[in-house]
Amino acid sequence: MRHADPQRHRVLFAVGVALLAANLPVGWLGVLACGALAAATCDPRWVWGGAAIYAFSWGLLGVGALITGTAGIAHVRELCRQHPRCRAILGLNWRHHEANAATRGVPPEPPRPTR
């Protein structure tokens, strides 16, 4: 979404990127916290609370994607690639993909460039 005022566009873009970045932590931490509360209290209503928080996180993702568009999604992906822990997770997943391809007899794809 492009706004006529450049300053407002920057603010909207930053809000959209924040919503995109908050999607995973809100969803997973909400599910984990509600699951722990459900186990501790033996109350199944907490499970529904966790499901509601997870659905809310998908709403955050959708609104953030609508606000920022493809440029914001690419920006969040680049931020994730720059973060050391995200790079480690992405590298681990890439090695896992190569191992699965080797067992199927499929030649592995060339490695992705790192920065």
C-alpha positions in Angstrom: 0.0 0.0 0.0 1.6 3.3 -1.1 0.5 6.4 0.6 0.8 9.9 -1.0 2.7 11.2 2.0 6.2 9.6 2.0 6.6 10.0 5.8 3.3 8.2 6.4 4.3 5.5 3.9 7.5 4.8 5.9 5.5 4.5 9.1 2.9 2.2 7.5 5.7 0.1 6.0 7.4 -0.2 9.4 4.2 -1.2 11.1 3.6 -3.8 8.4 7.1 -5.2 8.8 6.6 -5.3 12.6 3.3 -7.2 12.1 5.1 -9.7 9.8 7.9 -10.2 12.2 5.6 -10.6 15.2 3.6 -13.3 13.5 5.7 -16.3 14.5 6.6 -15.3 18.1 3.0 -14.4 19.0 1.6 -17.6 17.5 4.1 -20.0 18.9 4.6 -18.4 22.3 0.8 -18.1 22.7 0.3 -21.8 21.9 3.1 -22.8 24.2 1.9 -20.7 27.1 -1.7 -21.8 26.7 -0.6 -25.4 26.4 1.4 -25.2 29.6 -1.5 -23.6 31.4 -3.9 -26.3 30.1 -1.5 -29.0 31.3 -1.0 -27.3 34.7 -4.7 -26.6 35.4 -6.2 -29.5 33.6 -8.6 -27.1 32.0 -9.2 -27.7 28.3 -10.4 -24.1 27.7 -6.8 -23.0 27.6 -6.3 -25.1 24.5 -9.0 -23.1 22.8 -7.3 -19.9 24.0 -4.1 -21.1 22.3 -5.9 -21.8 19.1 -7.4 -18.3 19.2 -4.0 -16.8 19.7 -2.6 -18.8 16.8 -5.4 -17.7 14.6 -4.8 -14.1 15.7 -1.1 -14.5 14.6 -2.3 -15.5 11.1 -4.3 -12.3 11.1 -1.2 -10.4 11.9 0.5 -12.0 9.0 -2.3 -11.2 6.6 -2.6 -7.6 7.7 1.2 -7.1 7.6 1.3 -8.6 4.1 -1.5 -6.4 2.9 0.2 -3.3 4.3 3.7 -4.0 3.0 3.2 -6.1 -0.1 5.9 -8.1 -1.6 8.6 -5.6 -0.7 7.8 -6.0 3.0 7.9 -9.8 2.8 11.2 -9.7 1.0 12.5 -7.2 3.6 11.5 -9.6 6.5 13.1 -12.5 4.7 16.3 -10.6 4.4 16.2 -9.6 8.1 15.8 -13.3 8.9 18.8 -14.2 6.8 20.9 -11.6 8.5 20.1 -12.8 12.0 22.6 -15.4 13.3 20.0 -17.7 14.8 17.8 -17.6 11.7 20.8 -18.3 9.5 21.7 -21.3 11.7 18.1 -22.6 11.3 18.0 -22.0 7.6 21.4 -23.7 7.2 20.3 -26.7 9.2 17.2 -27.0 7.1 19.3 -26.8 3.9 21.6 -29.6 5.1 18.5 -31.7 6.0 17.2 -31.1 2.4 20.5 -32.1 0.9 20.5 -35.3 3.0 17.0 -36.2 1.9 17.9 -35.5 -1.7 20.9 -37.8 -1.5 18.9 -40.7 -0.1 16.4 -40.4 -3.0 19.1 -40.3 -5.6 18.3 -36.8 -6.6 21.4 -34.6 -7.2 21.4 -31.7 -4.6 20.9 -28.2 -5.7 23.8 -25.8 -5.6 24.3 -24.1 -2.2 22.6 -20.8 -1.7 24.8 -17.7 -1.5 25.4 -16.4 2.0 26.3 -12.9 2.9 
